[in-house]
Amino acid sequence: MKKTKFDYREILGKTWKWSATDKKAWKYLTNSDHLKFPETISSMIPSHRTVIQAGGHCGLYPYQYASFFDTVYTYEPSIINYECLVENTKEISNIKIINKGLGNTSKLVSMNENRKNTGNHSINESESGSIEITTIDSQLLSEVDLIHLDLEGYEKFALEGAENTIKQCKPLIVLETNDCCLNYGYTLDDLTQYLNTLGYKSIMQWENDQAYAYCN
């Protein structure tokens, strides 16, 4: 019998299309603390015009951000996650979905996929592939109040590709901060120092996530 690629799960009063092989991402994201993470972050900022969120995964975060922000830009390079993301947010008009990854330049890469944890897919720069990388700056946005990135170690490159936007808008920045960055040749200290050069300081931490605010 052919195995199904997707199944359907219930949370937040709705049915979610999800990768059938995934166990860990669902368990992590639907934990009560993580489930309310977008609301917690949104409460930290006075303006709620535009949020840039990545990776979009299967849509739990962008779905919730859409209740707080005028516009949600969400990026998801994985084809399977992207398909779920589109299905799960199709009724929400203020979510803009981009089937690309974020970095510091436009290029094509491949992706390391973790079937049991679809939140743990990561960019593979050593091989050319069909995954498109783009930059936040290429969107030419002028009213960004929040950048929230969970990119399995690729966060620093996405920030480098957002420097113009960050300098112009000075958004709150929320990042996953763990040892995944070592896979890309930099440390958490390097990330902190880079953010310091942009005038940002860490103001709050939740487990492996940190919020950084412009302080100059």
Sine and cosine of phi, psi and omega as CSV:
sin_phi,cos_phi,sin_psi,cos_psi,sin_omega,cos_omega
0.00,0.00,0.73,-0.68,0.00,-1.00
-0.95,0.32,0.75,-0.66,0.00,-1.00
-0.97,0.25,0.61,-0.79,0.03,-1.00
-0.98,0.21,0.57,-0.82,-0.02,-1.00
-0.98,0.18,-0.49,0.87,-0.07,-1.00
-0.78,-0.63,0.39,-0.92,0.26,-0.97
-0.71,-0.71,-0.07,-1.00,-0.10,-1.00
-0.77,-0.64,0.73,-0.69,-0.12,-0.99
-0.76,-0.65,0.38,-0.93,-0.09,-1.00
-0.92,-0.40,0.77,-0.63,0.13,-0.99
-0.27,-0.96,0.45,-0.89,0.03,-1.00
0.84,0.54,0.48,0.88,0.05,-1.00
0.96,0.28,0.30,0.96,0.02,-1.00
-0.59,-0.80,0.25,-0.97,0.03,-1.00
-1.00,-0.08,0.72,-0.70,-0.05,-1.00
-0.90,-0.44,0.77,-0.63,0.16,-0.99
-0.97,0.25,0.72,-0.69,-0.15,-0.99
-0.53,-0.85,0.46,-0.89,0.09,-1.00
-0.88,0.48,0.79,-0.61,-0.08,-1.00
-0.91,0.41,-0.41,0.91,-0.05,-1.00
-1.00,0.07,-0.23,0.97,-0.10,-0.99
-0.97,0.23,0.72,-0.69,0.09,-1.00
-0.85,-0.53,-0.74,0.67,-0.19,-0.98
-0.96,0.28,-0.67,0.74,-0.04,-1.00
-0.90,0.43,-0.68,0.73,0.02,-1.00
-0.87,0.49,-0.73,0.68,-0.01,-1.00
-0.88,0.47,-0.67,0.75,-0.03,-1.00
-0.93,0.36,-0.76,0.65,-0.11,-0.99
-0.95,0.31,-0.43,0.91,-0.02,-1.00
-0.99,-0.12,0.05,1.00,0.21,-0.98
-0.85,0.53,0.62,-0.79,-0.13,-0.99
-0.84,0.55,-0.62,0.79,0.00,-1.00
-0.92,0.38,-0.70,0.72,-0.03,-1.00
-0.96,0.27,-0.51,0.86,-0.04,-1.00
-0.90,0.45,-0.53,0.85,-0.01,-1.00
-0.99,-0.12,0.18,0.98,-0.05,-1.00
-0.85,0.52,-0.73,0.69,0.02,-1.00
-0.86,0.51,-0.61,0.79,0.03,-1.00
-0.92,0.39,-0.66,0.75,0.02,-1.00
-0.87,0.49,-0.72,0.69,-0.01,-1.00
-0.91,0.41,-0.69,0.72,-0.03,-1.00
-0.86,0.50,-0.54,0.84,-0.02,-1.00
-0.95,0.32,-0.19,0.98,-0.06,-1.00
-1.00,0.04,-0.16,0.99,-0.10,-1.00
-0.82,-0.57,0.55,-0.83,-0.08,-1.00
-0.98,0.19,-0.51,0.86,-0.04,-1.00
-0.94,-0.33,0.57,-0.82,-0.06,-1.00
-0.72,-0.69,0.86,0.50,0.00,-1.00
-1.00,0.04,-0.87,0.49,-0.07,-1.00
-0.70,-0.71,0.70,-0.71,0.16,-0.99
-0.86,-0.51,0.68,-0.73,0.16,-0.99
-0.96,-0.29,0.86,-0.51,-0.11,-0.99
-0.78,-0.63,0.72,-0.70,0.03,-1.00
-0.35,-0.94,0.57,-0.82,-0.11,0.99
-0.98,0.20,0.55,-0.83,-0.04,-1.00
-0.94,0.34,-0.36,0.93,0.00,-1.00
0.78,0.62,-0.79,-0.61,-0.03,-1.00
-0.98,-0.19,0.13,0.99,0.20,-0.98
0.95,-0.33,-0.01,1.00,-0.06,-1.00
-0.87,0.49,-0.73,0.69,-0.01,-1.00
-0.94,0.34,-0.77,0.64,0.02,-1.00
-0.88,0.48,-0.56,0.83,0.04,-1.00
-0.86,0.52,-0.68,0.73,-0.01,-1.00
-0.97,0.25,-0.65,0.76,0.02,-1.00
-0.87,0.50,-0.49,0.87,-0.01,-1.00
-0.89,0.46,-0.36,0.93,0.04,-1.00
-0.98,0.18,-0.30,0.96,-0.08,-1.00
-0.94,-0.35,-0.44,0.90,-0.11,-0.99
-0.91,-0.41,0.48,-0.88,0.07,-1.00
-0.90,0.44,-0.67,0.74,-0.03,-1.00
-0.65,-0.76,0.69,-0.72,0.05,-1.00
-0.88,-0.47,0.87,-0.50,0.17,-0.99
-0.98,-0.18,0.86,-0.52,-0.01,-1.00
-0.80,-0.60,0.71,-0.71,-0.07,-1.00
-0.91,-0.40,0.74,-0.67,0.04,-1.00
-0.55,-0.84,0.93,-0.36,-0.06,-1.00
-0.99,0.14,-0.43,0.90,-0.04,-1.00
-0.94,0.35,0.77,-0.64,-0.06,-1.00
-0.89,0.45,-0.71,0.71,-0.03,-1.00
-0.92,0.40,-0.73,0.68,0.05,-1.00
-0.88,0.48,-0.65,0.76,0.00,-1.00
-0.87,0.50,-0.69,0.73,0.01,-1.00
-0.87,0.49,-0.66,0.75,0.05,-1.00
-0.92,0.40,-0.68,0.73,-0.01,-1.00
-0.85,0.53,-0.72,0.69,0.00,-1.00
-0.89,0.46,-0.72,0.69,-0.02,-1.00
-0.90,0.43,-0.67,0.74,-0.12,-0.99
-0.97,0.25,-0.29,0.96,-0.03,-1.00
-0.85,-0.52,0.26,0.97,-0.15,-0.99
-0.90,0.44,-0.40,0.92,-0.03,-1.00
-1.00,0.02,0.02,1.00,-0.09,-1.00
-0.95,-0.32,0.90,-0.43,-0.17,-0.99
-0.98,0.18,-0.32,0.95,-0.08,-1.00
-0.99,-0.12,0.27,0.96,0.10,-1.00
-0.97,-0.24,0.83,-0.55,0.06,-1.00
-0.96,-0.27,0.90,-0.44,-0.09,-1.00
-0.98,-0.22,0.78,-0.62,0.02,-1.00
-0.86,-0.51,0.85,-0.52,-0.04,-1.00
-1.00,0.08,0.88,0.47,0.00,-1.00
-0.56,-0.83,0.31,-0.95,0.17,-0.99
-1.00,-0.06,0.20,-0.98,0.01,-1.00
-0.93,-0.37,0.66,-0.75,0.03,-1.00
-0.41,-0.91,-0.39,-0.92,-0.04,-1.00
-0.97,-0.24,0.07,1.00,0.05,-1.00
-0.30,-0.95,0.28,-0.96,0.05,-1.00
-1.00,0.09,0.79,-0.61,0.01,-1.00
-0.25,-0.97,0.12,-0.99,0.08,-1.00
-0.94,-0.34,0.72,-0.70,0.01,-1.00
-0.69,-0.73,0.02,-1.00,0.14,-0.99
-0.94,-0.34,-0.03,-1.00,-0.07,-1.00
-0.68,-0.74,0.69,-0.72,0.16,-0.99
-1.00,0.05,0.84,-0.53,-0.08,-1.00
-0.93,-0.36,0.63,-0.78,0.04,-1.00
-0.90,-0.44,0.97,-0.23,-0.12,-0.99
-0.91,0.41,-0.51,0.86,-0.02,-1.00
-1.00,0.10,-0.28,0.96,0.04,-1.00
-0.65,-0.76,1.00,0.01,-0.11,-0.99
-0.97,0.25,-0.02,1.00,0.16,-0.99
-1.00,-0.02,0.03,1.00,-0.07,-1.00
-0.93,-0.38,0.29,0.96,0.13,-0.99
-0.91,0.41,0.57,-0.82,-0.04,-1.00
-0.64,-0.77,0.46,-0.89,0.01,-1.00
-0.95,0.32,0.71,-0.71,0.07,-1.00
-0.92,-0.38,0.97,-0.24,-0.05,-1.00
-0.99,0.16,-0.24,0.97,-0.09,-1.00
-0.98,0.20,-0.22,0.98,-0.01,-1.00
-0.80,-0.60,0.67,-0.74,0.13,-0.99
-0.96,0.27,0.51,-0.86,-0.02,-1.00
-0.34,-0.94,-0.38,-0.92,-0.07,-1.00
-0.96,-0.28,0.07,1.00,0.01,-1.00
-0.99,0.14,0.85,-0.53,0.00,-1.00
-1.00,0.05,0.73,-0.68,0.14,-0.99
-0.95,-0.30,0.70,-0.72,0.05,-1.00
-0.74,-0.67,-0.01,-1.00,0.00,-1.00
-0.88,-0.47,0.48,-0.88,0.09,-1.00
-0.90,0.44,-0.63,0.78,-0.02,-1.00
-0.86,0.51,-0.47,0.88,-0.02,-1.00
-0.91,0.41,-0.29,0.96,0.04,-1.00
-0.97,0.24,-0.33,0.94,0.02,-1.00
0.82,0.58,0.71,0.70,0.00,-1.00
-1.00,0.07,0.59,-0.81,-0.06,-1.00
-0.91,-0.42,-0.09,1.00,-0.03,-1.00
-0.69,-0.72,0.95,0.31,0.00,-1.00
-0.96,-0.29,0.87,-0.50,-0.04,-1.00
-0.98,-0.19,-0.31,0.95,-0.02,-1.00
-0.48,-0.87,0.72,-0.70,0.22,-0.98
-0.87,-0.48,0.88,-0.48,-0.03,-1.00
-0.84,-0.54,0.93,-0.36,-0.10,-0.99
-0.87,-0.50,0.74,-0.68,0.14,-0.99
-0.71,-0.70,1.00,0.03,-0.22,-0.98
-0.86,-0.51,0.36,0.93,0.09,-1.00
0.80,0.59,0.71,0.71,0.07,-1.00
0.98,-0.20,-0.14,0.99,-0.06,-1.00
-1.00,-0.08,0.16,0.99,-0.12,-0.99
-0.86,0.51,-0.69,0.73,-0.08,-1.00
-0.87,0.49,-0.63,0.78,-0.01,-1.00
-0.93,0.37,-0.61,0.80,0.05,-1.00
-0.91,0.42,-0.61,0.79,0.04,-1.00
-0.92,0.38,-0.63,0.78,0.05,-1.00
-0.88,0.48,-0.55,0.84,0.04,-1.00
-0.99,0.13,0.08,1.00,0.00,-1.00
-0.84,-0.55,0.21,0.98,-0.12,-0.99
-0.84,0.54,-0.69,0.72,-0.02,-1.00
-0.89,0.45,-0.68,0.74,0.02,-1.00
-0.90,0.44,-0.69,0.73,-0.01,-1.00
-0.90,0.44,-0.71,0.70,-0.03,-1.00
-0.91,0.41,-0.56,0.83,-0.02,-1.00
-0.98,0.20,-0.68,0.73,-0.16,-0.99
-0.99,-0.17,-0.42,0.91,-0.03,-1.00
0.78,0.63,0.81,0.59,-0.03,-1.00
-0.96,0.28,0.34,-0.94,0.27,-0.96
-0.90,0.43,0.67,-0.75,0.01,-1.00
-0.88,-0.48,0.82,-0.58,0.05,-1.00
-0.87,-0.49,0.79,-0.61,-0.09,-1.00
-0.75,-0.66,0.56,-0.83,0.27,-0.96
-0.97,0.25,0.77,-0.63,-0.04,-1.00
-0.80,-0.60,0.98,-0.19,0.05,-1.00
-0.55,-0.84,-0.14,-0.99,-0.10,-1.00
-0.96,0.27,0.00,1.00,0.06,-1.00
-0.86,0.50,-0.44,0.90,0.00,-1.00
-0.87,0.49,-0.46,0.89,-0.02,-1.00
-0.89,0.46,-0.45,0.89,0.03,-1.00
-0.92,0.39,-0.27,0.96,-0.04,-1.00
-0.90,-0.43,0.25,0.97,0.16,-0.99
0.99,0.11,0.34,0.94,0.09,-1.00
-0.64,-0.77,0.28,-0.96,-0.03,-1.00
-0.94,-0.35,0.16,-0.99,0.07,-1.00
-0.90,0.43,-0.54,0.84,0.09,-1.00
-0.89,0.45,-0.65,0.76,0.06,-1.00
-0.87,0.49,-0.67,0.75,0.01,-1.00
-0.90,0.44,-0.70,0.71,0.02,-1.00
-0.88,0.48,-0.70,0.71,0.00,-1.00
-0.90,0.44,-0.63,0.78,0.03,-1.00
-0.89,0.45,-0.71,0.71,0.02,-1.00
-0.90,0.43,-0.58,0.82,0.06,-1.00
-0.87,0.50,-0.62,0.78,0.00,-1.00
-0.91,0.42,-0.37,0.93,0.04,-1.00
-1.00,-0.03,0.00,1.00,0.01,-1.00
1.00,-0.01,0.32,0.95,-0.08,-1.00
-0.96,-0.28,0.60,-0.80,0.07,-1.00
-0.78,-0.63,0.51,-0.86,0.08,-1.00
-0.94,0.33,0.75,-0.66,-0.01,-1.00
-0.88,-0.48,-0.25,0.97,0.00,-1.00
-0.30,-0.95,0.51,-0.86,0.02,-1.00
-0.71,-0.71,0.67,-0.74,0.13,-0.99
-0.78,-0.62,0.95,-0.31,-0.04,-1.00
0.74,0.67,-0.91,-0.42,-0.05,-1.00
-1.00,-0.07,0.17,0.98,0.01,-1.00
-0.92,-0.39,0.60,-0.80,0.03,-1.00
-0.73,-0.69,0.57,-0.82,0.09,-1.00
-0.97,-0.25,0.69,-0.72,0.00,-1.00
-0.83,-0.55,0.72,-0.70,0.01,-1.00
-0.86,-0.52,0.50,-0.87,0.07,-1.00
-0.94,0.33,0.81,-0.59,-0.14,-0.99
-0.84,-0.54,0.01,1.00,-0.03,-1.00
-0.99,0.15,0.00,0.00,0.00,0.00
